[in-house]
Amino acid sequence: MGGPGNPDYTRGNTNGEVKDWNRPMGKTDIQYHYNQHGSTEFTNKGGFSPGALNYVDRYHPEMNLFHKTKKIR
């Protein structure tokens, strides 16, 4: 899987994105992948920005966020 227009993985009904970024993933990155691919799980080596965490807490508490291999939300 993966590539343009596709989620990086699918587990059951859950689409996920994996990023190997050194920078934190921002709110607009999460919104883009959620709107384009329906992704509700995100893994990023650089973590997540405070704005991204607030967005997920407020609008999408069903999302799972992982920093490297540790679940943070």
C-alpha positions in Angstrom: 0.0 0.0 0.0 1.0 3.6 0.3 1.9 5.9 -2.5 0.0 9.0 -3.7 -3.7 8.8 -3.0 -3.5 5.7 -0.8 -3.1 5.1 3.0 0.2 3.5 4.1 -1.6 0.5 5.7 -5.1 -0.8 6.4 -5.9 -2.8 9.4 -9.6 -3.9 9.4 -11.6 -0.7 8.8 -8.7 1.5 9.9 -6.5 3.4 7.5 -3.1 4.5 8.8 -0.3 6.8 7.8 3.4 6.4 8.7 5.8 9.4 8.5 9.5 9.3 9.0 9.8 13.0 9.6 12.1 14.7 12.1 9.7 17.5 12.5 6.4 17.2 14.3 3.3 16.4 12.2 1.0 19.4 12.2 -2.8 19.9 12.2 -3.0 20.5 8.5 -1.0 17.3 7.8 -3.5 15.3 9.8 -6.5 17.0 8.2 -5.1 16.3 4.7 -4.6 12.6 5.3 -7.9 12.3 7.1 -9.8 14.0 4.3 -7.9 12.3 1.4 -7.5 8.8 2.7 -9.8 8.5 5.7 -6.8 7.8 7.9 -7.5 7.5 11.6 -4.1 6.3 12.8 -0.9 8.3 12.5 2.7 7.3 13.3 5.5 9.9 13.1 9.1 9.7 14.3 9.1 13.5 15.0 5.9 13.4 17.1 3.0 15.9 16.8 2.6 19.6 17.2 0.5 21.0 20.0 -2.0 22.2 17.4 -2.4 18.7 16.0 -2.9 17.2 19.5 -5.6 19.8 20.3 -7.3 19.2 16.9 -7.4 15.5 17.5 -8.7 15.8 21.1 -11.4 18.2 20.1 -12.7 16.9 16.7 -11.4 13.3 16.3 -11.0 11.6 19.7 -11.3 8.2 17.8 -7.9 8.8 16.1 -4.8 7.0 17.4 -1.5 8.8 17.4 1.9 7.1 17.8 5.3 8.7 18.4 7.7 6.1 17.1 6.1 3.0 18.7 4.5 4.6 21.7 0.8 5.4 21.6 0.2 9.0 22.8 -3.5 9.4 22.0 
